[in-house]
């Protein structure tokens, strides 16, 4: 497994890097089969250290965790506990989906845009209906079953996930509703 351990405007020493590899390696070996790489980023937010970890699995799923603490090692330990809880919770589901899947998850490219937020001003009418694009980037859209999409969204802690439905090859969306349930948008052909 490849590790990428970095710090945002803080120095990450060899001792912390080896601690990250041993702690995450232990968690991953216990709960995840065939991880491909792990990205761990440390940063400082006021008086607290922040540890963000992302683990990519060979099945195409991604697990993410983030934790804050006043000590950098405590932030790593807390992040590791969150990652372990996620992987433990979904271990059976990961194995069940992996048995059905002979190939890794297929991804296709898509454009992702960030639109400028409109400033609320009651005195002025909006200038136009076209939003201003302030950033454009390439995104990957996975081909998943609906169950795998829900699991991926929950593992990533995301409020929404766009995916290609393996059943009908259409682009679908799953999202977390305000009532705590999961919504699924499956557009039908207009024909």
Helices and strands as residue ranges (DSSP letters): E 2-7, H 14-31, E 35-45, E 48-57, E 62-69, H 72-100, E 107-115, E 133-144, H 146-156, E 160-165, E 171-176, E 182-186
